[in-house]
Amino acid sequence: MSTVHVMDHPLIQHKISLMRDKDTGSKDFRELLREIAMLMGYEVTRDLPLTDVEIETPICKGTFKVLAGRKLGIVPILRAGLGMVDGFLSLVPAAKVGHIGLYRDPETLKPVEYYCKLPADAEERMLIVVDPMLATGGSAVAGIQFLKDRGCTNIRLMCLIGAPEGIAEVQKQHPDVDIYIGTVDEKLNDHGYIVPGLGDAGDRIFGTK
């Protein structure tokens, strides 16, 4: 079974609370999401493998640590996942970016796929799938399966807020994918929205209805 890492850092919790406020406008909402993505990215990458290299400093030569092998890939689930990309890239500028296009059918609440574009060497990288809200888990499950169908095996999921139902669904369908999440809320309502949540993340990021 995968591990669920809940980010209890005070800065992350504080910024999520500000995002929940219905009066927080799109500009502030986007900035807060970018800041949280950077903070969460620090934890998601905590166990990256290192290797030794020889570097000559202004004083002398020495052996020092750098990241080993292929670097990272970040894969936002469109469209709300786009709001987390810049924050992560500010932490790891060399990361490649893929995109997965999914939307949730309002009647069935099931994900419908329409786009997938990944780095050419995606199967050699650790891929971090990002989506602010983990509600029913349908989009995350489908997005992760997209990656596996293309030969990717080293996958992690990073979300801002999750419902217990969504977390359980991802763990059931992808027990090999660890979940990194800012906070776990109470439940889903009858429309598949997280309670108390923060509303529709995509609409609040882009100022749409």
N, C-alpha and C positions, 0 to 999 in steps of 0.2 A: 504494500500500500504506500502511496506517495505521502510526503510530509507537507503539512500546512504550516507555513511560517507567517505568523501574524505580527506585523510591525507595530510594536508598542512604544516607539520612540516619541517623546513628547512633542517634537516639532511636527511629525507626521500627524499625530492625533489633533493637534491644534489647527493645522491647515485643513484637514478634512472637515472639522467642525465649521470653519469659515465657509467652506464650499457648500455645506448643507443649507446655509441660510438662503431662503428664497429670494432675498433682496440683493444677493451678491451678483453683480452684473457679469456679462460674458468676458470682459477684459480681465477682471480680477479672478474669475473662475479659471480662465486659461492659464494665468500666471501661477496660481496656486497649484494647479494640476502639473504644470511643468516642474515646479519646485519639488513636489512630492515624488514625481517620477525619478528625479535625480537622487533624492534621499533613499528611495526604495532600491534604486539601481545599485547603490553602494552595498546594500545587504545581499541582493541577488548575486552579485559578483564576488562575494567574500571568499569563496573557496576556489577561485580560478587557479589552475596549475601554473607554477612558476618554473623557470629554468635559470641556470647560471650563465652569465656572459662576462667577458673581460672588458672593462672600460678604463680609459685613462682619464683621471681627473686632473685639474690643474696642479695637484700635489704629487700624485703617483698613480700607478696602475692598481686595479683591484678587481675582485670578482663580486658581481652584484646580481640582483634578481630582476628578471623581466618576465612578462607573460609568455607562456610556452605555446608553441603550435599555432593553429589557426585562432583568430580572434572571435569576436562575437557577431551575432546578427540579431537585430530587433525586428519583430514582425507585428505591426499593429493590425488589429481587426478593424476594418473601416466601418463607420467613419470615426467613431469616438476614440479609438485607439490612437489616432493621429495626435491627439492632445498630449500623449505621453512620450512621443518620440524625441522632441527637442530636449527635454530634460535629461533623458537617458544619454543622448548624444553629447550633451555638455560634459558628461562624466566620461564617456568612451567615444571620442570623436571618430575613431577609426572603424567603428562598428558599421557593418553593411545593413541596409534596410530593405526588407521585403514588405509586401502588402497582401492582405487577404480581404476580399470583399464579401461580406455577408450582411443580410438584413433579416430581421425577425418578422415573420408573417404575423400580422396583428390578430388573426383568427386562430391559427393553430399554435402560435408562439414558437414554431419551429424555425430554425435557420434556413435561409435560402442563399445559396452560393452564386456569385456572379463574377468573381475575379480572383486570380492568384498569380503573383509575380514575385519570385524569390531570387536571391543572389545565385550565380552559377555554381558556387561551391557551398551552397547552403548545407548540404549533408555533412560537410567537414567542420561546421561551426556549432557552437552552443547557440541555440535560437531561443530568444525570450519573446514569447507571445504576450502582447499588451492589450488590455481592454479595461477601461475604468470600472465597469460594472459586471460582476459575476452573478447574474440573477438566476435564470433557470439552468444555466450551464450549457445550453444548446449551442450557442455561438462558439464558445471556447472549445467544446468537444469537437465540433465540426472543423474549426480552424486547426486544432492540433492534428486531427486526422488528415487534413490537407497536407501537412508537413510530413507526416509519416508515410503517406502514399508516395511522396517524392524522395523517399530514402533518408529522411532526417530522423535521428534517434536521440540526440542530446537536446531536450526541449524543457523549458520552464515556462510557467504561466505567472504573469504579474498583473494584479488587479488592485484597484483602489478600495472598493467596497464589495463584499460578497454576502450572499444569503446562504444559510446552511444547506438549502436544497441544491443550489448550484455547485457548491463545494463537493457535496456528496456525489453529484452526477459526474463531475470531472474525475474524481477519485475512482468511481466505478468503471468508467469507460477508458481511462488512461491512468492506471495505477502506478505507472513509471514516471509520471510528470509531477514534479513538486510544484506547489502553489505558494506564491508570495503575495500577501494581501495586507492592505492597510488596516482594515477592521472588518469584523463579521457582525452584520446587523441581525435583526430579530427573525424576519421571515419574508416571504413573498405575499403580495396581495392577490386578489382575484384576477388582476390584469397582468400579472407577472412582473410587477415592479417591486423593488426592494423596499422594505419598511424598516426604519423610517427613511433610509436612503437619501438621495438628493435630487430626485426627479430623473428626467432623461438627460444623460450626460452629453450626448451628441447635440441635442438642442441647446443646452446651456453653454457648450463650448462655442458653437457657431452662431448662436443667436437666432435659431430657427424654431418653428413650432411644428 
